[in-house]
């Protein structure tokens, strides 16, 4: 229950953060607006062509009399449009994050800087970030589709299909929405997608508390546009909980800096930022003092570092 409340708290804190920084709220809405306009145009075209598609798909009904021909083709056109609308709802967040990668990267960086302890992100070209984001989003959509097929089949089970399956559907959707929204902040920390999913799976209450209310809110497209900047800001704050970073800039040059052995190892060349005590990413070759470039970069210990390759 504590993690569930924490997830709700990060969601509220993200909205409060963009409320205090109105310029970033407007800046963060730009990708969602672009995506919304694109989806609306696509759905308008789909609605206009759905009857023609239904007529093309049912040539066997040309000789049918009224009202059966009209009923069949109207129902098929409605199914086509409904399917397109469902796909739009499912993919809207992923496409918005892909379109808004440069926007949300800047937003995450600003949240980290204002909260203190910003990480030093890997130096990756923008085109590679877009490719990685598209690949990760595709993997998430495949996983969601797999769960969707499973839950669809379970929906035919009496009682269970009408009670537990809808709840499970919202939980699965909320979890993977959290995976998507935290992707930008965790990529900045050098954490690959498989490890991001493992981290959130270990704290399901946190993921559910953050993602499920957003899924309910995102069922309304306009709410998605308005809430997306705050959702990204809140996901950044949540990522700081999963992979905390201690900002020690200005301390490493002091002769009386805190000595090693008090929970944080002294590592040269880490750019003045180290994982906080107890952070699992301080383990391995980094904790042993063999990695001279930090746990998220190259260096002597990069071959043993699970996050050095992307």
C-alpha positions as CSV (number, residue, x, y, z in Angstrom):
1,X,0.0,0.0,0.0
2,X,2.9,2.3,0.6
3,X,4.2,2.0,-2.9
4,X,0.6,2.4,-4.3
5,X,0.3,5.7,-2.4
6,X,3.8,6.7,-3.6
7,X,2.8,6.1,-7.2
8,X,-0.3,8.3,-6.8
9,X,2.0,10.9,-5.1
10,X,4.4,11.0,-8.0
11,X,1.5,11.5,-10.4
12,X,0.2,14.5,-8.3
13,X,3.8,15.9,-7.8
14,X,4.4,15.8,-11.6
15,X,1.2,17.8,-12.3
16,X,2.2,20.3,-9.5
17,X,5.6,20.6,-11.0
18,X,4.4,21.6,-14.4
19,X,1.8,23.9,-12.7
20,X,4.7,25.8,-11.1
21,X,6.6,25.9,-14.4
22,X,3.9,26.9,-16.8
23,X,6.3,27.4,-19.7
24,X,7.3,23.7,-19.5
25,X,3.7,22.7,-19.3
26,X,3.0,24.4,-22.6
27,X,6.2,23.1,-24.1
28,X,5.4,19.5,-23.1
29,X,1.9,19.7,-24.7
30,X,3.3,20.3,-28.2
31,X,4.1,16.6,-29.0
32,X,0.7,15.5,-27.7
33,X,-1.1,18.2,-29.8
34,X,0.8,17.1,-32.9
35,X,-0.1,13.5,-32.3
36,X,-3.7,14.3,-31.6
37,X,-4.1,16.3,-34.8
38,X,-2.5,13.4,-36.8
39,X,-4.9,10.8,-35.2
40,X,-8.0,13.0,-35.7
41,X,-7.1,13.4,-39.4
42,X,-6.5,9.7,-39.8
43,X,-9.8,8.8,-38.0
44,X,-11.7,11.3,-40.2
45,X,-10.4,9.6,-43.3
46,X,-11.1,6.2,-41.8
47,X,-14.7,7.2,-41.0
48,X,-15.2,8.5,-44.6
49,X,-13.8,5.3,-46.2
50,X,-15.2,2.7,-43.7
51,X,-18.4,2.2,-45.8
52,X,-16.4,1.8,-49.0
53,X,-14.1,-0.7,-47.2
54,X,-17.1,-2.6,-45.9
55,X,-18.6,-2.7,-49.5
56,X,-15.3,-3.9,-50.9
57,X,-15.0,-6.6,-48.3
58,X,-18.5,-8.0,-48.8
59,X,-19.0,-8.5,-52.5
60,X,-21.1,-11.6,-51.7
61,X,-23.8,-9.3,-50.3
62,X,-24.4,-7.4,-53.5
63,X,-27.5,-9.4,-54.3
64,X,-28.9,-9.3,-50.8
65,X,-32.2,-7.5,-50.3
66,X,-33.0,-4.8,-47.8
67,X,-32.4,-4.5,-44.9
68,X,-29.8,-7.3,-44.6
69,X,-27.2,-5.8,-46.9
70,X,-27.3,-2.5,-45.2
71,X,-27.2,-4.0,-41.7
72,X,-24.2,-6.1,-42.6
73,X,-22.2,-3.4,-44.2
74,X,-23.1,-0.8,-41.5
75,X,-22.0,-3.2,-38.8
76,X,-18.7,-3.9,-40.6
77,X,-18.0,-0.2,-41.1
78,X,-18.7,0.4,-37.4
79,X,-16.3,-2.4,-36.5
80,X,-13.6,-1.0,-38.8
81,X,-13.9,2.5,-37.3
82,X,-14.1,1.1,-33.7
83,X,-11.0,-0.9,-34.3
84,X,-9.1,2.1,-35.6
85,X,-10.3,4.1,-32.6
86,X,-9.1,1.4,-30.2
87,X,-5.7,1.2,-31.9
88,X,-5.5,5.0,-31.6
89,X,-6.2,4.9,-27.8
90,X,-3.6,2.1,-27.3
91,X,-0.8,3.6,-29.4
92,X,-1.4,7.3,-28.6
93,X,1.0,7.5,-25.7
94,X,3.8,5.5,-27.4
95,X,3.5,7.7,-30.6
96,X,3.5,10.9,-28.5
97,X,6.6,9.8,-26.6
98,X,8.3,9.0,-30.0
99,X,7.3,12.3,-31.5
100,X,8.2,14.2,-28.4
101,X,11.5,12.5,-27.6
102,X,13.6,15.8,-27.9
103,X,10.8,17.7,-25.9
104,X,10.6,15.2,-23.1
105,X,14.3,14.8,-22.9
106,X,14.6,18.5,-22.2
107,X,11.7,18.3,-19.7
108,X,13.2,15.4,-17.9
109,X,16.6,17.2,-17.7
110,X,14.9,20.3,-16.3
111,X,13.0,18.3,-13.6
112,X,16.3,16.5,-12.6
113,X,18.1,19.8,-12.4
114,X,15.5,21.6,-10.3
115,X,15.2,18.6,-8.0
116,X,19.0,18.2,-7.7
117,X,21.2,15.2,-8.4
118,X,20.7,15.1,-12.2
119,X,22.5,12.2,-13.9
120,X,25.0,12.6,-16.7
121,X,23.2,10.9,-19.6
122,X,25.0,8.8,-22.2
123,X,26.2,10.8,-25.3
124,X,23.9,9.3,-27.9
125,X,22.9,10.9,-31.3
126,X,19.3,12.0,-31.6
127,X,18.6,9.5,-34.4
128,X,19.8,6.6,-32.3
129,X,17.6,7.8,-29.4
130,X,14.6,7.8,-31.8
131,X,15.5,4.3,-33.1
132,X,15.9,2.9,-29.5
133,X,12.6,4.6,-28.4
134,X,10.7,3.2,-31.4
135,X,12.1,-0.3,-30.8
136,X,11.3,-0.2,-27.1
137,X,7.8,1.1,-27.8
138,X,7.3,-1.7,-30.3
139,X,8.4,-4.2,-27.7
140,X,5.9,-2.8,-25.2
141,X,3.1,-2.9,-27.8
142,X,3.8,-6.5,-28.6
143,X,3.7,-7.4,-24.9
144,X,0.5,-5.5,-24.4
145,X,-1.0,-7.2,-27.4
146,X,0.0,-10.6,-26.0
147,X,-1.7,-9.8,-22.7
148,X,-4.7,-8.4,-24.6
149,X,-5.2,-11.7,-26.5
150,X,-4.9,-13.7,-23.2
151,X,-7.4,-11.4,-21.4
152,X,-9.8,-11.5,-24.4
153,X,-9.8,-15.3,-24.2
154,X,-10.4,-15.2,-20.4
155,X,-13.3,-12.8,-21.0
156,X,-15.4,-15.8,-22.1
157,X,-15.1,-17.5,-18.7
158,X,-18.3,-16.9,-16.8
159,X,-18.2,-14.5,-13.9
160,X,-14.4,-14.2,-14.2
161,X,-14.6,-12.6,-17.6
162,X,-17.0,-9.9,-16.3
163,X,-15.3,-9.1,-13.1
164,X,-11.6,-9.9,-12.8
165,X,-10.6,-9.6,-16.5
166,X,-11.5,-5.8,-16.8
167,X,-9.6,-5.1,-13.6
168,X,-6.6,-7.1,-14.9
169,X,-6.8,-5.2,-18.2
170,X,-6.5,-1.9,-16.4
171,X,-3.6,-3.1,-14.2
172,X,-1.7,-4.4,-17.2
173,X,-2.3,-1.2,-19.2
174,X,-1.3,0.9,-16.2
175,X,1.9,-1.0,-15.7
176,X,3.1,-0.7,-19.3
177,X,2.0,2.9,-19.4
178,X,4.4,3.5,-16.5
179,X,7.1,1.6,-18.4
180,X,6.6,3.9,-21.4
181,X,6.5,7.2,-19.4
182,X,9.6,6.4,-17.3
183,X,11.6,5.3,-20.4
184,X,13.0,8.8,-21.1
185,X,14.2,9.4,-17.6
186,X,15.6,5.9,-17.2
187,X,17.3,6.0,-20.6
188,X,19.1,9.2,-19.3
189,X,20.3,6.9,-16.4
190,X,21.6,4.3,-18.9
191,X,19.0,1.6,-17.9
192,X,17.9,-0.6,-20.8
193,X,14.3,-1.6,-21.3
194,X,14.6,-5.1,-19.9
195,X,16.0,-3.8,-16.7
196,X,13.4,-1.0,-16.5
197,X,10.6,-3.6,-16.7
198,X,12.4,-5.7,-14.0
199,X,12.7,-2.7,-11.7
200,X,9.0,-1.8,-12.1
201,X,7.9,-5.4,-11.7
202,X,9.7,-5.5,-8.4
203,X,7.6,-2.5,-7.3
204,X,4.2,-3.2,-8.8
205,X,2.3,-1.0,-6.3
206,X,4.4,2.0,-7.5
207,X,3.7,1.2,-11.1
208,X,0.0,0.6,-10.6
209,X,-0.5,3.7,-8.4
210,X,1.1,5.9,-11.1
211,X,-0.2,4.2,-14.3
212,X,-3.7,3.0,-13.6
213,X,-5.2,6.5,-12.8
214,X,-3.5,7.8,-16.0
215,X,-5.0,5.0,-18.1
216,X,-8.5,6.1,-16.8
217,X,-7.7,9.7,-17.5
218,X,-6.1,9.0,-20.9
219,X,-9.4,7.4,-22.2
220,X,-10.3,11.0,-22.9
221,X,-7.9,12.3,-25.7
222,X,-8.1,16.0,-24.6
223,X,-7.2,15.0,-21.0
224,X,-4.2,13.1,-22.5
225,X,-2.9,16.3,-24.1
226,X,-3.3,18.4,-21.0
227,X,-1.9,15.8,-18.5
228,X,1.0,14.5,-20.6
229,X,3.6,17.1,-19.5
230,X,2.8,16.4,-15.9
231,X,2.8,12.7,-16.5
232,X,6.3,12.9,-17.9
233,X,7.5,15.1,-15.0
234,X,6.0,12.7,-12.5
235,X,7.6,9.7,-14.3
236,X,10.9,11.5,-13.9
237,X,10.4,11.9,-10.2
238,X,9.4,8.2,-10.0
239,X,12.6,7.2,-11.9
240,X,14.6,9.1,-9.4
241,X,13.1,6.8,-6.8
242,X,14.0,3.7,-8.8
243,X,17.5,4.8,-9.6
244,X,18.5,7.6,-7.2
245,X,21.6,9.7,-8.0
246,X,23.4,11.9,-5.5
247,X,24.7,15.2,-6.8
248,X,28.2,15.8,-5.4
249,X,29.3,18.5,-7.8
250,X,31.7,20.9,-6.1
251,X,32.6,18.4,-3.4
252,X,35.2,16.3,-5.2
253,X,37.6,19.3,-5.4
254,X,37.5,19.9,-1.7
255,X,40.5,18.4,0.2
256,X,38.2,17.4,3.1
257,X,35.7,15.6,1.0
258,X,33.9,12.7,2.6
259,X,36.2,9.7,2.6
260,X,35.3,6.4,1.0
261,X,34.0,3.6,3.1
262,X,30.9,5.4,4.4
263,X,28.5,3.7,1.9
264,X,29.6,5.6,-1.2
265,X,32.8,4.5,-3.0
266,X,35.3,7.0,-4.3
267,X,35.5,6.6,-8.0
268,X,37.6,8.9,-10.2
269,X,36.1,10.3,-13.4
270,X,32.4,9.9,-12.6
271,X,31.6,13.5,-13.2
272,X,30.9,14.4,-9.6
273,X,27.7,12.3,-9.4
274,X,27.5,8.9,-7.7
275,X,24.6,6.6,-6.9
276,X,23.3,7.1,-3.4
277,X,24.1,4.6,-0.6
278,X,22.1,1.4,-1.1
279,X,21.5,1.9,-4.8
280,X,21.9,-1.4,-6.5
281,X,23.6,0.2,-9.5
282,X,26.6,0.9,-7.3
283,X,27.4,-2.8,-7.1
284,X,29.7,-4.8,-9.3
285,X,32.8,-3.5,-10.9
286,X,31.8,0.1,-10.1
287,X,31.6,-0.6,-6.3
288,X,34.9,-2.5,-6.5
289,X,36.6,0.6,-7.9
290,X,37.4,-1.0,-11.3
291,X,35.2,1.2,-13.5
292,X,36.9,4.5,-14.1
293,X,34.0,6.0,-16.0
294,X,31.0,5.4,-13.7
295,X,28.3,2.7,-13.8
296,X,26.6,4.1,-16.9
297,X,29.5,4.8,-19.2
298,X,32.5,3.1,-20.7
299,X,35.8,2.6,-19.0
300,X,37.9,-0.2,-17.6
301,X,35.0,-2.0,-16.1
302,X,32.6,-1.5,-19.0
303,X,32.8,-5.1,-20.1
304,X,31.3,-6.1,-16.8
305,X,28.7,-3.3,-16.7
306,X,25.2,-4.4,-17.8
307,X,24.3,-0.9,-18.8
308,X,27.3,0.0,-20.8
309,X,25.9,-1.4,-24.0
310,X,22.6,-0.2,-25.6
